[in-house]
Amino acid sequence: MRILVINPILYTCEGSQVHRVSTIKDTMIHAMCMGFRHLGHEVTLAAVDDYRPTTDEQYDFNVLWFRDTLRWLLPSPLPCPWGLRSYLKHHTQEFDMILTSEVFAFTSLFAALVAPEKTLIWQELSVHQRKWHRLPSRFWHSCVAHWAFKRVPVVVPRSQRAHDFIKPYLKQTVDTVVDHGIDLSWLPEGIEKRRQFIAIGQLIERKGMDTIIDRFAQFCKLPQAQNYTLLIAGQGPLEDALRQQVARLGINDCVIFLGQLDHANLGKHLSQSVASLVATNQDLNMVSVTESIAAGTPIVMNTVPNTAYFVQQHALGIVRDDWDANDLLTVAQDQGYAQRCRNIRPTLSCQAAAQRLISLMQNT
């Protein structure tokens, strides 16, 4: 099968400025493209040129870079690469399937207008975008989507919340949820657990690392919590403030800031931890949650991310907005959580996610 993957935004940036990176091989969409490749399909990725890496990389699939034509007018989360529309008009016959992200996207609109019968929309958003008081998103979903996407055969949600959000607008939304696939090669299995927790993410306000530190400090006061460590994997502008918080709470010996890690080291620390901790204020599908589960490490998290439903549904950890020290102790002592994570690991691979998307498209 010849598949065009349209994913203009390759990674998340804080604010409106796109920060260039040296590689895109650690992004979710690169892993998904490799999932299709490992299944034997031909893949082409279409992305916005702003996300082109600073180094000259070689990929196992074709990558097309398009200029964000209306960047001067529209915010970076809503790119409009006009050249993509022209490309689709002239090259649609070269593809059997077009996988595009989000209903509220010009790139999805282009695909739906030019080649609707070949288009599968993979929906992540579960709420209206807040830009301009949500008015553009509401208009798009209520009017544009009903008119322009009616011939698209299938919309696949990435979470139950995404399904509940988009189904009223597009009835061809399927009930089957297909989340981001995970590259399992860097997540080792069967590693012995250590007396440690891990928190993964940028050290920025919305990730709630200060909340995690506060709750871990409360955990350290329990008599059963001796010799436990909290690993913090990530970097960001709040690192100094978080280090000061750790010192103020008197837990310097129990918290280790790992900084930004490569996949190999992150996978090792993740697999060795008894639980991964999440207290985000604003995230949708957190790939780090799925990666943790694939590493055999349960989650203690709040209900903000869309992935919370999956964790709760399969008892892969504890999901509570006000999770506390006792929840950390429960997960650390109950081996059933980790075993369920290990059992579900094979279904989380990129190949498994890619096959589910193809099957849904072929069965419509």
ZAMARGU-4260 file (C-alpha; in steps of 0.2 Angstrom, whole numbers, plus 5000, padded with zeros to 4 digits):
<rodrens>
0) 5000/5000/5000 | 5006/5018/4996 | 5002/5029/5011 | 5004/5048/5012 | 5005/5054/5030
5) 5001/5072/5032 | 5007/5079/5049 | 5012/5097/5047 | 5017/5099/5065 | 5030/5087/5070
10) 5033/5091/5088 | 5025/5103/5101 | 5032/5120/5105 | 5029/5132/5119 | 5021/5148/5113
15) 5020/5153/5094 | 5039/5152/5090 | 5044/5135/5082 | 5061/5130/5090 | 5071/5120/5077
20) 5078/5103/5083 | 5093/5093/5076 | 5083/5077/5073 | 5064/5072/5070 | 5068/5054/5072
25) 5062/5054/5090 | 5045/5061/5086 | 5029/5051/5087 | 5025/5053/5068 | 5042/5047/5063
30) 5039/5031/5073 | 5022/5029/5066 | 5029/5031/5048 | 5042/5017/5053 | 5027/5007/5059
35) 5019/5007/5042 | 5036/5004/5034 | 5039/4988/5045 | 5022/4982/5038 | 5029/4983/5021
40) 5020/4999/5015 | 5028/5013/5005 | 5027/5029/5015 | 5028/5048/5011 | 5027/5061/5025
45) 5021/5078/5022 | 5026/5092/5035 | 5028/5110/5037 | 5046/5117/5033 | 5047/5126/5050
50) 5050/5109/5058 | 5064/5103/5046 | 5078/5098/5057 | 5094/5108/5058 | 5105/5093/5052
55) 5104/5084/5036 | 5095/5068/5040 | 5092/5052/5030 | 5075/5043/5032 | 5068/5026/5027
60) 5054/5035/5019 | 5051/5050/5008 | 5048/5067/5017 | 5040/5082/5008 | 5043/5099/5016
65) 5030/5113/5013 | 5030/5131/5017 | 5017/5138/5029 | 5010/5150/5017 | 4999/5160/5029
70) 5011/5160/5044 | 5011/5179/5045 | 4992/5178/5048 | 4988/5162/5057 | 4995/5155/5073
75) 5008/5141/5071 | 4996/5128/5078 | 4985/5131/5062 | 4997/5130/5047 | 4991/5132/5029
80) 5004/5125/5017 | 4995/5130/5001 | 5008/5120/4991 | 5001/5104/4998 | 4984/5107/4990
85) 4993/5108/4973 | 5004/5093/4977 | 4988/5083/4981 | 4980/5088/4965 | 4994/5082/4954
90) 5000/5066/4964 | 4984/5059/4972 | 4984/5044/4960 | 5001/5039/4967 | 4993/5035/4984
95) 4981/5022/4990 | 4978/5030/5007 | 4980/5048/5014 | 4982/5049/5033 | 4979/5066/5040
100) 4978/5073/5058 | 4964/5083/5064 | 4947/5089/5057 | 4951/5107/5062 | 4966/5108/5050
105) 4969/5116/5032 | 4979/5101/5028 | 4964/5089/5031 | 4953/5101/5022 | 4964/5100/5007
110) 4964/5081/5007 | 4945/5080/5010 | 4942/5091/4995 | 4955/5083/4983 | 4954/5065/4987
115) 4940/5061/5000 | 4938/5043/4996 | 4957/5040/5000 | 4957/5050/5016 | 4957/5044/5034
120) 4957/5058/5048 | 4966/5053/5064 | 4958/5064/5077 | 4967/5069/5093 | 4958/5086/5098
125) 4945/5083/5111 | 4940/5101/5114 | 4938/5116/5103 | 4955/5126/5101 | 4955/5141/5112
130) 4962/5153/5099 | 4951/5168/5096 | 4939/5163/5110 | 4936/5146/5101 | 4925/5154/5088
135) 4935/5148/5073 | 4935/5130/5079 | 4916/5130/5083 | 4912/5138/5065 | 4924/5125/5057
140) 4916/5110/5066 | 4898/5116/5064 | 4899/5122/5046 | 4915/5118/5036 | 4917/5100/5043
145) 4899/5095/5039 | 4901/5101/5021 | 4919/5097/5016 | 4922/5081/5026 | 4905/5072/5022
150) 4913/5061/5009 | 4928/5056/5020 | 4925/5037/5024 | 4932/5036/5041 | 4937/5047/5056
155) 4947/5038/5069 | 4949/5045/5087 | 4965/5044/5096 | 4955/5043/5113 | 4938/5041/5120
160) 4937/5059/5123 | 4942/5063/5105 | 4928/5051/5100 | 4915/5059/5111 | 4920/5077/5104
165) 4920/5073/5085 | 4906/5061/5083 | 4892/5073/5084 | 4900/5083/5070 | 4905/5068/5059
170) 4895/5053/5060 | 4908/5042/5051 | 4918/5043/5066 | 4922/5025/5072 | 4920/5018/5090
175) 4938/5010/5089 | 4951/5021/5097 | 4969/5020/5090 | 4981/5030/5100 | 4999/5034/5096
180) 5010/5019/5092 | 5026/5017/5102 | 5043/5011/5096 | 5046/4997/5108 | 5064/4994/5103
185) 5071/5007/5116 | 5059/5001/5130 | 5067/4986/5138 | 5057/4972/5146 | 5060/4962/5161
190) 5071/4974/5170 | 5071/4973/5189 | 5062/4987/5198 | 5071/4999/5209 | 5064/5010/5223
195) 5061/5025/5212 | 5048/5035/5203 | 5050/5045/5187 | 5042/5061/5181 | 5045/5065/5162
200) 5042/5081/5154 | 5048/5099/5150 | 5051/5109/5166 | 5038/5121/5162 | 5022/5127/5172
205) 5009/5117/5163 | 5018/5100/5167 | 5015/5102/5186 | 5032/5096/5191 | 5030/5107/5207
210) 5014/5097/5212 | 5023/5080/5209 | 5038/5086/5220 | 5026/5091/5234 | 5017/5075/5234
215) 5033/5065/5233 | 5039/5075/5248 | 5023/5069/5257 | 5027/5051/5252 | 5044/5052/5259
220) 5036/5055/5277 | 5028/5038/5276 | 5038/5024/5286 | 5037/5012/5271 | 5045/5025/5260
225) 5063/5024/5265 | 5076/5024/5251 | 5064/5029/5237 | 5070/5041/5224 | 5061/5053/5212
230) 5069/5055/5195 | 5064/5070/5185 | 5068/5068/5166 | 5068/5084/5156 | 5074/5102/5155
235) 5066/5119/5155 | 5066/5137/5162 | 5059/5131/5179 | 5073/5120/5184 | 5081/5132/5196
240) 5064/5135/5204 | 5061/5116/5206 | 5078/5113/5213 | 5075/5127/5226 | 5058/5119/5230
245) 5067/5102/5233 | 5080/5110/5244 | 5066/5119/5254 | 5057/5103/5257 | 5072/5094/5263
250) 5072/5080/5250 | 5088/5084/5241 | 5095/5067/5244 | 5079/5059/5236 | 5077/5069/5220
255) 5088/5067/5205 | 5087/5079/5190 | 5092/5069/5175 | 5090/5083/5162 | 5086/5079/5144
260) 5090/5060/5140 | 5092/5050/5124 | 5080/5036/5121 | 5092/5022/5128 | 5094/5030/5145
265) 5076/5036/5146 | 5070/5019/5142 | 5082/5011/5155 | 5076/5023/5169 | 5058/5021/5164
270) 5058/5002/5165 | 5067/5002/5182 | 5054/5014/5190 | 5039/5007/5200 | 5028/5021/5193
275) 5028/5036/5182 | 5020/5052/5189 | 5009/5064/5180 | 5001/5080/5186 | 4999/5090/5170
280) 4988/5106/5169 | 4985/5105/5150 | 4990/5090/5139 | 4980/5079/5127 | 4987/5062/5122
285) 5003/5061/5132 | 5015/5049/5123 | 5025/5047/5139 | 5011/5039/5147 | 5009/5026/5133
290) 5028/5024/5133 | 5028/5021/5152 | 5015/5007/5150 | 5025/4999/5136 | 5040/4999/5148
295) 5030/4989/5161 | 5029/5004/5172 | 5011/5009/5179 | 5005/5027/5180 | 4999/5038/5194
300) 4991/5053/5185 | 4977/5066/5185 | 4962/5065/5174 | 4968/5080/5162 | 4976/5069/5148
305) 4965/5060/5136 | 4976/5044/5140 | 4969/5044/5158 | 4953/5035/5151 | 4964/5021/5144
310) 4974/5019/5160 | 4959/5018/5171 | 4950/5006/5159 | 4963/4994/5159 | 4969/4996/5178
315) 4986/5002/5172 | 4989/5013/5187 | 4979/5026/5198 | 4970/5040/5190 | 4964/5054/5202
320) 4966/5073/5201 | 4971/5073/5219 | 4982/5058/5220 | 4993/5057/5235 | 5007/5048/5245
325) 4995/5033/5248 | 4992/5031/5230 | 5011/5031/5227 | 5013/5017/5240 | 4999/5007/5233
330) 5006/5006/5216 | 5024/5003/5223 | 5018/4988/5233 | 5005/4981/5221 | 5014/4971/5207
335) 4997/4968/5198 | 4998/4985/5190 | 5015/4982/5182 | 5010/4965/5176 | 4995/4972/5167
340) 5006/4985/5159 | 5018/4971/5153 | 5003/4961/5146 | 4996/4975/5136 | 5013/4980/5129
345) 5012/4971/5112 | 4996/4981/5107 | 5005/4997/5109 | 5018/4996/5095 | 5018/5007/5080
350) 5015/4992/5069 | 5000/4987/5079 | 4993/5005/5078 | 4997/5006/5059 | 4988/4990/5056
355) 4973/4995/5065 | 4972/5011/5055 | 4974/5002/5038 | 4961/4989/5043 | 4948/5003/5048
360) 4951/5011/5031 | 4949/4995/5021 | 4934/4990/5031 | 4924/5005/5027
</rodrens>
